[in-house]
Amino acid sequence: MGDVASNNPGIYYYINTIKTITFNNLYLSTDDKNHIIVKKILELYPTAELINYDEIKTFQFASTCKNIILSHGSFSAIIGYLSFFSNIYYPKYELNKIWYGDMFSIKNWIKMTTK
């Protein structure tokens, strides 16, 4: 969540996106394991694993996953950029309402609704 928690796309985005993906293991990476969204996902998916790696190991691990659900923010975007052979999901946003520009409209990335 870090410095972009206020720009988080919300629980609907995460749950809706998770429901569209077939997976064997669900991993969550966050800097705030006590955030209400993280707790709700862990409640709905009790076998999900919360990973607690430093930044470099998080990039390395995430880039090996088949499906990646990004949040808003540059840390998330970098994970997407490094994940060449993954299905990348990102939250729909209004370009005029974000401060960082369009980092997510990448060919073959999948835009998901947030409501």
C-alpha positions in Angstrom: 0.0 0.0 0.0 2.8 2.4 1.0 2.5 5.9 -0.4 -0.3 5.0 -2.8 -2.8 3.5 -0.4 -5.2 6.4 -1.1 -5.1 5.4 -4.8 -5.8 1.8 -4.1 -8.4 0.4 -6.6 -10.4 -1.3 -3.8 -11.5 -4.7 -2.7 -14.0 -5.2 -5.6 -11.1 -5.0 -8.1 -9.0 -7.7 -6.4 -11.9 -10.1 -5.7 -13.4 -9.7 -9.2 -10.0 -10.2 -10.8 -9.1 -13.2 -8.7 -12.5 -14.8 -9.6 -11.6 -14.6 -13.3 -8.3 -16.5 -13.0 -7.7 -20.2 -12.7 -4.9 -20.8 -10.2 -3.4 -23.4 -7.9 -1.7 -21.0 -5.5 -2.5 -17.5 -4.5 0.3 -15.3 -3.2 -0.2 -11.8 -1.7 2.6 -9.3 -1.5 2.1 -6.1 0.5 3.8 -3.8 2.8 0.8 -3.6 5.1 -0.5 -7.1 6.1 -3.0 -5.5 8.4 -4.8 -3.5 5.7 -8.5 -4.3 5.5 -8.2 -5.4 1.8 -5.4 -7.9 2.6 -7.3 -9.2 5.6 -10.5 -9.7 3.4 -8.6 -11.5 0.7 -7.0 -13.8 3.3 -10.4 -14.4 4.8 -12.0 -15.3 1.5 -9.0 -17.4 0.4 -7.6 -19.0 3.6 -5.0 -21.0 1.7 -3.5 -17.8 0.2 0.1 -17.2 1.2 1.3 -13.8 2.3 4.9 -13.3 1.1 7.2 -11.0 2.9 10.3 -10.4 0.7 12.4 -7.4 0.2 11.9 -5.4 -3.0 14.3 -7.3 -5.2 13.1 -10.7 -4.1 9.5 -9.6 -4.6 10.3 -8.5 -8.2 12.1 -11.8 -8.8 9.3 -14.0 -7.4 6.5 -12.1 -9.0 8.1 -12.2 -12.4 7.8 -16.0 -12.3 4.1 -16.1 -11.6 1.6 -17.1 -14.4 -1.0 -14.4 -13.4 -0.2 -11.1 -11.7 -2.8 -8.7 -10.3 -1.3 -5.2 -10.1 -2.4 -2.3 -8.0 -1.7 1.3 -8.8 1.8 2.6 -8.3 5.2 2.3 -9.8 6.3 -0.7 -7.7 3.4 -2.6 -9.1 4.1 -1.4 -12.7 7.7 -2.6 -12.4 6.5 -6.1 -11.5 4.4 -6.0 -14.6 7.3 -4.8 -16.8 9.5 -7.7 -15.6 6.8 -10.4 -16.0 7.3 -11.0 -19.7 5.4 -14.4 -19.9 2.7 -13.7 -17.4 -0.9 -12.6 -17.7 -0.9 -9.1 -16.2 -4.1 -7.6 -14.8 -4.3 -3.9 -13.8 -7.1 -1.7 -12.5 -9.0 0.7 -14.8 -8.3 4.3 -14.0 -9.0 7.7 -15.3 -5.8 9.2 -16.7 -6.7 12.7 -15.7 -7.1 11.7 -12.1 -3.7 10.0 -11.5 -0.5 11.8 -10.7 2.0 9.4 -12.4 0.9 9.2 -16.0 -0.1 6.2 -18.0 2.2 3.4 -16.8 -0.2 0.5 -17.2 -1.6 0.6 -20.8 0.8 -2.0 -22.1 0.1 -4.3 -25.0 -1.5 -7.5 -23.8 -2.1 -6.3 -20.3 -5.7 -6.8 -19.2 -7.6 -3.8 -17.8 -10.1 -4.8 -15.1 -13.0 -2.8 -13.7 -12.8 -1.4 -10.2 -16.5 -1.2 -9.5 
